[in-house]
Amino acid sequence: MATNYDRIRVMFPDHLGLARGKYLPIEHADRGTAHCISLFALGFDREMTPHEGAAVLSGLPDVELTFATDDIRPSWQEATGVVVGDVSRHGAPVELSPREVLKRQISAWQRHGYDPRVGIELEAFLFEPDGEGGWRPISTPGAYVYGTGPAVDPTGVIDEIMATARRVDLPLESVNSEYDNGQFELTLRHSDALRACDDAFLFKVMAREIAFRHGLLLTFLGKPITDRGGSGLHTNLSFAGGGAENALIDEESEDGLSDLARKAIGGILHHHVGLTALLAPTVNAYKRLQPGSLAGYWANWGHDHRGVTIRVPADRGPRTRLEHRLTDGSTNPHQAVAAVLCAARLGYENDHECPPAETLDCIENASTDVVVPASLGEALDALEGDKELVEEFSPAFVDGFLTTKRAEWERYSRHTTDWELNEYLPFL
């Protein structure tokens, strides 16, 4: 174990996408630590909704959080190492943890002789205090899409995030301002699937904490502003194996894509509706998933087409990839990638047909009537109804996810919003 740290910060992603964990003094870190398994029953309101896996009614026992000391890396905090841990109980993985589900999906692909490779694109808004106890986008009157420099980053927070990412080996590939003022795209370099998700998970924690130090809020929430664009998490997927460095390539095919690529596309689109809750797990996410939003509304794919759910960029050779665009920016990357990998594998195993590539505009018109559910409530029902996806993803995870998320949906459904009061109160 490295000894140039005073402490180790060990974390893991939970079912809400939060970074749970502890600080461990360096002299005790190699022992790992324990957490109450019933944290997997918590909602954002801190209330527990009991379900079988979380053992709320069985004494709230512990799970173990362990890690390989070789995986410790420098942190953005002084004299602190940081690492993403494994969650287990009595020596067995706890599949309520999305990282454990991802490892299961990776293993399933490896049994077919393929290693998934992933690159993750993040989008986020940078907010400042509005002086009234709330938040508003940072003031950047000279900003524009694909902008760089002080015009789009007047506080220098994004510059500091980039410099810190380089120092702590969280490999950024590019950073730029997005379409709307105060919004940024932050793209991480591709890697093996587990490392890529660990990197994205730690990057989101680091970036938000640097913003906090400056009195700002970096939010990955899918639709934080009604009249502006949304923030997604794009999963760029490829595979090594089958005697090829990139198994999505077939130089003999008309468009350069292999049968593996087409079956993976077919599987993801076949499970498009059932997947949505796992990829858009908040009430807010469905305000982003609308026609013409360039956000994966329709079950379609296309060549270099940003209006579809699965975009195949024009790059061929080693950079050939499937860019899945549905996922909400708030989603934990381990959960999102696990879900996409699972659906892609089902396409491969079941020879799902790949429909023709989309050629319509996807602003007003698309070639399919299959679309995402209209709300979190409908999406949860669709997930439960996709029995094949649930069985292959993780029945234990889905059971807990459905329980806590249905409680979240019910809280929202009972809540009287400001919009309702502003719309109706003066008249009714």
C-alpha positions in Angstrom: 0.0 0.0 0.0 1.2 3.5 -0.8 2.4 5.3 2.4 2.4 8.9 1.2 -1.2 9.3 2.4 -2.6 10.0 5.8 -5.9 8.5 4.9 -7.8 6.6 2.2 -11.2 7.7 1.0 -13.0 4.6 -0.1 -16.3 5.0 -1.9 -18.9 3.0 -3.9 -21.9 4.0 -5.9 -25.3 3.3 -4.4 -28.7 2.7 -6.0 -29.4 6.5 -6.1 -26.1 7.3 -7.8 -24.7 8.8 -4.6 -21.0 8.2 -3.6 -21.2 6.4 -0.2 -18.0 5.7 1.7 -15.7 6.4 4.6 -12.3 7.9 5.3 -9.9 5.3 6.7 -6.6 6.2 8.5 -3.8 4.8 6.4 -2.7 2.4 9.2 -6.2 0.7 9.1 -7.1 1.0 5.5 -6.1 -2.4 4.4 -8.7 -4.0 6.6 -11.6 -2.4 4.6 -14.7 -1.3 6.5 -18.4 -2.0 7.0 -21.6 -0.2 6.0 -25.2 -1.0 6.9 -26.8 -2.9 4.0 -30.1 -1.0 4.6 -28.7 2.1 3.0 -29.9 0.5 -0.2 -33.4 1.1 1.0 -32.9 4.9 1.4 -34.5 7.5 -0.8 -33.4 11.0 -1.4 -35.7 12.0 1.5 -33.6 9.8 3.8 -36.6 7.5 4.5 -36.2 3.8 4.2 -38.6 1.8 2.1 -38.1 -1.9 3.1 -37.4 -4.6 0.5 -36.0 -8.0 0.8 -32.4 -7.3 -0.2 -31.9 -4.3 2.2 -32.8 -6.3 5.3 -34.5 -3.4 7.0 -36.8 -5.7 8.9 -34.0 -8.2 9.6 -31.8 -6.2 11.9 -30.1 -3.9 9.4 -26.9 -6.0 9.1 -23.5 -4.9 7.7 -21.9 -5.4 4.3 -18.2 -5.3 3.8 -16.4 -2.7 1.7 -13.0 -3.8 0.5 -10.6 -2.8 -2.2 -7.3 -3.7 -3.8 -4.5 -1.5 -2.5 -3.0 -1.4 -6.0 -6.1 0.5 -7.1 -5.6 3.4 -4.7 -4.9 6.6 -6.7 -4.1 10.2 -5.7 -7.0 12.3 -4.6 -7.9 15.9 -5.1 -7.7 16.2 -1.3 -4.4 16.7 0.4 -2.6 13.7 1.8 -5.6 11.5 0.7 -5.7 8.4 -1.5 -9.0 7.5 -3.2 -10.4 4.2 -4.4 -13.7 2.6 -5.5 -14.5 -0.4 -3.4 -16.3 -3.8 -3.7 -19.4 -4.4 -1.7 -19.9 -8.0 -0.4 -21.6 -9.9 2.4 -20.3 -13.1 3.8 -17.8 -13.2 0.9 -20.4 -12.9 -1.9 -21.0 -9.8 -4.0 -24.0 -7.6 -3.1 -25.9 -7.0 -6.3 -27.8 -4.0 -4.8 -24.5 -2.2 -5.7 -24.6 -1.2 -9.3 -20.8 -1.7 -9.6 -21.3 -5.4 -8.7 -24.0 -5.6 -11.4 -21.6 -4.1 -13.9 -18.9 -6.6 -13.1 -21.5 -9.4 -13.7 -22.3 -7.9 -17.1 -18.7 -7.6 -18.1 -18.1 -11.3 -17.1 -21.1 -12.4 -19.2 -19.5 -10.7 -22.3 -16.1 -12.2 -21.5 -17.7 -15.7 -21.5 -18.5 -15.0 -25.2 -14.9 -14.0 -25.7 -15.4 -10.2 -25.8 -14.1 -7.4 -23.5 -16.3 -4.3 -23.4 -14.6 -0.9 -24.0 -16.4 2.2 -22.9 -16.0 6.0 -23.3 -18.3 8.3 -21.3 -19.4 11.8 -22.2 -20.9 13.9 -19.4 -22.9 17.1 -19.6 -23.5 19.4 -16.7 -24.6 22.9 -15.8 -22.5 25.2 -13.5 -24.8 27.2 -11.2 -24.1 30.2 -8.9 -26.2 31.4 -5.9 -29.2 33.5 -7.0 -29.2 35.6 -3.8 -32.6 34.3 -2.8 -31.5 30.9 -1.4 -31.6 29.2 -4.8 -29.4 28.7 -7.8 -29.1 30.0 -11.4 -26.7 29.3 -14.3 -23.5 31.2 -14.1 -23.6 34.5 -16.0 -21.8 34.1 -19.4 -23.3 36.6 -21.8 -20.6 35.9 -24.4 -20.9 32.1 -24.3 -21.7 29.9 -27.3 -21.6 26.2 -28.1 -18.1 24.7 -28.5 -16.7 27.7 -26.6 -13.5 27.7 -24.6 -11.8 30.2 -22.3 -13.0 32.9 -19.9 -16.0 33.8 -22.0 -17.6 30.5 -21.1 -15.7 29.8 -17.8 -15.3 33.2 -16.2 -14.6 31.8 -12.7 -11.9 29.3 -13.9 -13.7 26.4 -12.2 -13.7 24.3 -15.4 -10.0 25.0 -15.9 -9.4 23.8 -12.3 -11.4 20.7 -12.9 -9.4 19.9 -16.0 -6.0 20.5 -14.2 -7.1 18.4 -11.2 -8.3 15.5 -13.4 -4.9 15.4 -15.1 -3.1 15.4 -11.8 -5.2 12.5 -10.3 -5.3 10.4 -13.5 -8.9 10.9 -14.4 -8.3 11.0 -18.2 -10.3 13.7 -19.9 -10.4 13.6 -23.7 -12.1 17.0 -24.3 -14.0 19.8 -22.6 -16.2 22.5 -24.2 -19.2 24.6 -23.5 -22.5 23.2 -24.6 -25.4 24.8 -26.5 -26.8 26.6 -23.4 -25.1 29.2 -21.3 -23.5 27.6 -18.2 -23.5 24.1 -19.6 -20.4 22.0 -20.4 -19.6 18.7 -22.0 -16.8 16.8 -20.3 -15.6 13.7 -22.2 -13.5 11.0 -20.6 -11.1 8.8 -22.6 -12.3 5.2 -23.3 -11.0 2.3 -21.3 -12.1 -1.1 -20.2 -15.7 -0.9 -19.0 -15.1 -1.1 -15.2 -12.2 1.4 -15.2 -14.1 3.8 -17.4 -17.1 3.8 -15.0 -14.9 4.1 -11.9 -13.2 7.1 -13.6 -16.5 8.7 -14.5 -17.9 8.1 -11.0 -14.8 9.7 -9.3 -14.7 12.5 -11.9 -18.3 13.5 -11.0 -17.4 13.6 -7.3 -14.2 15.5 -7.9 -15.8 18.1 -10.2 -18.7 18.8 -7.9 -16.4 19.2 -4.9 -14.2 21.7 -6.7 -17.2 23.7 -7.7 -18.4 23.6 -4.1 -15.1 25.1 -3.0 -15.8 28.1 -5.2 -19.3 28.5 -3.9 -20.8 27.1 -7.1 -22.9 24.0 -7.9 -22.1 21.7 -10.8 -25.2 19.7 -11.5 -25.6 16.7 -13.8 -29.4 16.7 -13.3 -31.0 16.0 -16.7 -33.3 19.0 -17.0 -32.5 21.6 -14.3 -33.9 24.6 -16.3 -37.3 24.4 -18.0 -36.5 26.5 -21.1 -33.0 25.2 -21.8 -31.5 21.9 -23.0 -30.9 18.8 -21.0 -27.8 17.0 -19.8 -27.1 13.5 -20.7 -24.6 10.7 -20.2 -23.5 9.2 -23.5 -22.1 5.7 -23.4 -19.6 5.0 -26.3 -19.4 1.2 -26.6 -17.0 -1.1 -28.4 -15.6 -4.6 -27.9 -12.2 -6.2 -28.1 -12.2 -9.9 -29.0 -13.0 -12.4 -31.7 -9.5 -12.0 -33.0 -10.0 -8.2 -33.5 -9.0 -5.2 -31.5 -12.4 -3.7 -32.3 -15.0 -6.4 -33.0 -17.6 -3.9 -34.2 -15.7 -3.6 -37.5 -16.3 -5.5 -40.7 -14.4 -4.0 -43.6 -16.4 -6.1 -46.1 -19.8 -4.8 -45.0 -21.3 -1.8 -46.8 -21.1 0.5 -43.8 -18.1 -1.1 -42.1 -20.2 -2.6 -39.2 -19.9 -6.2 -38.1 -22.7 -8.7 -37.3 -21.8 -8.2 -33.6 -22.5 -4.4 -33.9 -25.8 -5.0 -35.6 -27.0 -7.6 -33.0 -25.9 -5.3 -30.2 -27.9 -2.4 -31.7 -30.9 -4.8 -32.2 -30.8 -5.8 -28.5 -30.6 -2.3 -27.2 -33.5 -1.1 -29.3 -35.5 -4.3 -28.5 -35.3 -3.4 -24.8 -35.5 0.4 -25.3 -38.7 0.8 -23.3 -37.7 -1.5 -20.5 -34.2 0.0 -20.2 -35.5 3.5 -19.7 -36.0 3.5 -15.9 -32.5 2.3 -15.3 -31.1 5.0 -17.6 -33.5 7.8 -16.5 -34.1 7.1 -12.8 -35.5 10.4 -11.7 -38.9 12.2 -12.1 -36.9 15.1 -13.7 -35.3 12.9 -16.4 -38.5 12.7 -18.4 -38.6 16.4 -19.0 -35.4 15.9 -21.1 -36.7 12.8 -23.0 -38.9 14.6 -25.5 -39.3 14.6 -29.3 -36.6 16.7 -31.0 -34.4 16.8 -27.8 -31.5 14.8 -29.3 -31.8 12.6 -26.2 -32.8 9.1 -27.2 -36.5 9.5 -27.3 -37.2 7.0 -30.2 -36.0 3.4 -30.5 -33.8 4.0 -33.5 -30.2 4.2 -34.6 -28.4 6.0 -37.4 -25.1 6.9 -39.0 -23.7 10.1 -37.6 -27.2 11.2 -36.6 -27.6 13.1 -33.3 -31.4 12.7 -33.3 -31.3 8.9 -32.7 -30.8 6.8 -29.6 -27.8 4.9 -30.9 -25.5 7.1 -33.1 -22.8 5.4 -35.0 -20.2 8.1 -35.6 -18.4 8.3 -39.0 -15.1 7.1 -37.5 -14.0 3.6 -38.5 -11.0 1.5 -37.6 -10.1 1.6 -33.9 -12.5 4.4 -33.2 -15.6 2.6 -34.4 -18.2 2.7 -31.6 -21.9 2.8 -30.7 -22.9 6.0 -29.0 -25.9 5.4 -26.8 -27.6 8.8 -26.0 -30.6 8.1 -23.8 -29.1 8.1 -20.3 -29.8 11.0 -18.0 -26.8 12.9 -16.8 -27.7 12.2 -13.1 -27.5 8.4 -13.6 -24.7 6.5 -12.0 -22.3 5.4 -14.8 -21.9 1.8 -13.5 -25.7 1.3 -13.6 -26.0 2.9 -17.0 -23.2 1.0 -18.7 -24.4 -2.3 -17.0 -27.9 -1.8 -18.5 -26.6 -1.0 -22.0 -24.2 -4.0 -21.9 -27.0 -6.3 -20.8 -29.4 -5.3 -23.5 -26.6 -5.4 -26.2 -25.7 -8.9 -25.0 -29.3 -10.1 -25.2 -29.3 -8.9 -28.8 -26.1 -10.9 -29.5 -27.3 -14.0 -27.8 -30.8 -13.9 -29.3 -29.9 -12.7 -32.8 -32.1 -9.6 -32.5 -32.7 -7.9 -35.8 -31.2 -4.5 -36.4 -33.7 -2.2 -38.1 -32.8 0.0 -41.0 -30.8 3.1 -40.1 -32.8 6.2 -39.4 -33.0 8.8 -42.2 -35.7 11.1 -41.0 -35.0 14.3 -39.1 -35.9 13.1 -35.5 -37.1 16.6 -34.8 -40.6 16.1 -35.9 -40.5 12.8 -37.7 -39.0 9.4 -37.0 -39.3 5.9 -38.7 -40.6 4.2 -35.5 -43.5 4.6 -33.1 -41.6 3.0 -30.2 -40.6 5.7 -27.7 -39.6 6.0 -24.1 -42.2 6.0 -21.4 -43.8 9.3 -20.5 -42.9 9.3 -16.8 -40.8 7.6 -14.2 -43.9 5.8 -13.0 -44.6 4.3 -16.5 -40.9 3.5 -16.9 -40.8 1.5 -13.7 -43.8 -0.5 -14.9 -42.1 -1.1 -18.2 -38.9 -2.3 -16.5 -40.8 -4.7 -14.4 -42.6 -6.0 -17.4 -39.4 -6.7 -19.4 -38.8 -10.1 -17.7 -35.9 -11.1 -19.8 -34.0 -7.9 -19.1 -34.7 -8.1 -15.4 -33.5 -11.7 -15.2 -30.3 -11.0 -17.1 -29.5 -7.6 -15.4 -30.1 -8.6 -11.8 -33.5 -9.5 -10.2 -32.1 -8.5 -6.7 -31.0 -5.0 -7.9 -34.2 -4.4 -9.9 -36.4 -5.4 -6.9 -34.7 -2.9 -4.7 -34.6 -0.3 -7.4 -38.3 -0.6 -8.1 -39.2 -0.4 -4.4 -37.3 2.8 -3.7 -38.1 4.4 -7.0 -41.8 3.7 -6.7 -41.7 5.4 -3.3 -40.0 8.4 -4.9 -42.6 8.5 -7.7 -45.5 8.4 -5.1 -44.0 11.2 -3.2 -43.8 13.3 -6.3 -47.3 12.4 -7.4 -48.7 13.6 -4.0 -46.7 16.9 -4.1 -48.3 20.2 -5.0 -45.9 22.0 -7.3 -45.3 25.7 -7.8 -46.6 25.4 -11.3 -50.0 24.1 -10.1 -50.3 27.0 -7.7 -49.3 29.6 -10.3 -51.5 28.1 -13.0 -54.7 27.5 -11.0 -54.8 29.3 -7.7 -55.8 32.7 -9.0 -58.8 31.3 -10.8 -60.0 28.2 -9.0 
